[in-house]
């Protein structure tokens, strides 16, 4: 397909998006760029970036994670991970010192994880899970869609 025809196709995708989802008002759009064969990436003036697929008529937000989101996630991790870690240590019949010795991590690090002062990386979590003979799911907080809450 020649580039002029391809450009016309992307213009048609853009026009369809504006008509269907913005009701013809394109004043909030800063720019758009072609993506793949049937999609365009649309950047709005407020900073939002979305990908619109013509055939599935679907819109996906691309820049979902913001600084506020990251801070909220860190806060949740600092609230839930310590609870889960302390429970797993108790269920295994260990103390923080035992976990530190078995993992090769310092007692201070384990204490910081239990207090929520620090969040371990995935390697440390794997070492802790191995030492406690538990699953990663027993340590890592997750969102349960059935109960609609963090666990």
N, C-alpha and C positions, 0 to 999 in steps of 0.2 A: 504494500500500500504506500502510495506516495505521501510525503510529509504534509502536503496541503490538505489531502483528504483526511489524514490522521488528525490534523489540527481541527478540521471541521467537525470530526467525530467528538473530540474533547469539548469543543464549543457546545455541541448538542447536549453532552452530558451535563455541562455547567448550566446551560439554560434550563434543562429539565429539573436540576436540583433547585435552582432559584425559584422556578415557578411552583414546584410541588411543596417545598419545605420553607421557603421564605416568602411565599405568596407574591413574588415579583419584586420584593424590596431587597436589592443587593447592596444597600448602603453600609451594612455591617461587615462586608467582606473586604479584607485588605488585598488578598491575592489568591490565586489558585494555580495548581500545577498538575499536569497529567501524571497518573500513576498506573502502571500496568496497562492492560488492554481496555478495561472498562471502568476505570475509577479515576477520580481526581482527588487531590489533597487540597482542602480549602482552609486558608488561614483567615481568621476573623480579626477585626481591629482590637478586640479585647484580649487577644493572645491565644484563644482557643484554636486548636488545629484538629480538623476532622477529615476522614476519608469517606467519600461517597461512592458506592458502587451502583452503577446504572442498572444492571440486570437484576440484582437482588433488591434494589431500592433500599439499601441499608446504609446506615451512617454509623461510623465508629470513631470515637474520640481517640486521638493519638497521644496527646500530651496530658494524660490523666493525672499523673503524679506531679504534685506541686510541693513546694516547701512545707506548706501547712499539712498536706497529706502525710508527708514523711515524718513530720513531728508527731502527728497523731499516731502513726504506726509505732514509732519509737516509744511513745507514752504507753500504748497498749502492751508492747513487748515488755516494758519495764514493770507493768502491773501483773501481767499474766505469767510470764516465764518464771519469775521467782516462786510463785505459788506452786506451779507445776514441778519445778525442780525440788523444792522442799518436800512436797508430797512424795515424789519419786525416791528421794533419799530416805525418807521415813519408811516407805513401803519396802525398800530393799534392806532395811535394818542397818543402814550405814550412818555415819556422821560425815560432816564436811571434810574432816581430816582424812578419813578413809577414801573418800572420792578423790581428793587431791593426790593421795599416794598412788592410787590405781590409774589415774589419768596422766600423771606427770605434770599437772597444772599446780600452781601454788595454792596454798590454803587461802591466801589473801584473794586470789582470783575467784575461787569458789564462793568465798564469803561475799564478794562484790556481786556475783551473780545471784546469790540468795537474797541479798538486800535490795536488788534492783538498781544498784549503782552503776552496773555495767552489763552489757549484752554480749554474750559470747558469740564467736563466729561459728559457722556450721561445723568446722573440724572439731572444735572444742565440744560442741553439743554431741557430736558423734562419739567422741571419747567418753563423755559423761554417760551417754546411753549404754555404751558397751560396759563400762564399769558398774553401772546399776542394773545391767541385764534387763533393759527395758527398750521399748520401741521409741523411735524419734517422735512419733505422734504423742507419746506420753510427756514429752518435754516441750515441744514447739506449740505455741498457741495457734489456734485456727478458728475460722468462723464457721459455725454450723448453721447451714441454711434451713435445716428442718426446725431447729429451735430458735432460729433468728437471734443468735448471740455468740459471743466469743467463748471458746472453751480452751 
